[in-house]
Amino acid sequence: TMTPYNDTEHKSGSFVRIFSEDVDEMELHWHRDRNDRTFTVEAGVGWKFQIDDYLPMDLVQGKSYFIGKDIFHRLWRGTDQLKIRITER
């Protein structure tokens, strides 16, 4: 099965995930992760992040966001490529 992203630059405990600016919005579906995660935005304009029961928030380059294990969340596509570094606990 195809994923809407590519993972690269694996380091101990973290990796870089890249989403294309032309990813199909339908692929950016609600989901949850098995572990707590923190992600830091390295690049990307216009992308939004949404946690269940909250309005979408603009993703800001250089800022980190925490997602608790089993929390429903999703991304909303921006105008260029989104590059984030994900760290799992």
N, C-alpha and C positions, 0 to 999 in steps of 0.2 A: 504494500500500500504506500502511496506517495504521501509525503508530509509537506506542509506548507512552508517549511523552513529547512535550512542546512545547518548542521552543527560542525564547528571547527575549533581549532586552537584549544584542545583539551589540556588543562593543567590539573594539578591535584585539587580535586574538589570543585573545579569550575570549568565551564566551557563557554564558547561564544556561539550564539544562535543568530542566524540572519534570515529575515523575512523579506521577500521581494516586494517592491512597490506595486507589482501587478498580481499579487496573490489573490485568488478568488475569495471574496468575503465569506462565502459559504464554508471555506476551510478553516476560518478563524472562529470556530464554534466554542460554546461553553464547555468547559472541562475542569477536571481537578487533578492535582498531582499527588503522588504517594508520599512525598516528603515536603518539609518546609523548604522554601526557596526564597532567595533574595536575588533580584536581578537589577543590574545597573545599565542604563541606557548609554551606549557608546556613540550611536548615531541614529538619526531618524527624525523626520519632520512630519507633524500632523497626526502621528499615531496616538491612539488612546488605549487605556487599560481600564477594564471594568471588573469589579468584584460584585458578586450577587447581592442584590438589594441596595446597591449604590449606583449613582450616576457615573458615566464614563469620565475619567480624568485624563488630561493631556499628559503625555509622557515627556519628560524634560531631560535633555542631554546632560549627563553627569550625575543625575539623581538616581538613588536606589529605592527599590520598592520591595516590600515583603509580601509573600503569599504563604499563608498557613496551609499545612497539609489538609487535603480534603475540602478546601474552600473553592466553590465554583467561581470561575473567572474566565475572561476572554480578552482578546485584542480587537481593536478597530483599525482598519488599514489607514495609513497615512499617504503622503504624496511622494515619498522616496523610500529607499531601503531602510529597514529597521535592523540595527545591530545591538544586541544585548549580551552582557556577560551574566551567566547564571551560576549561582553558587548554591549547592544543596547541603542540607544538614541531615 
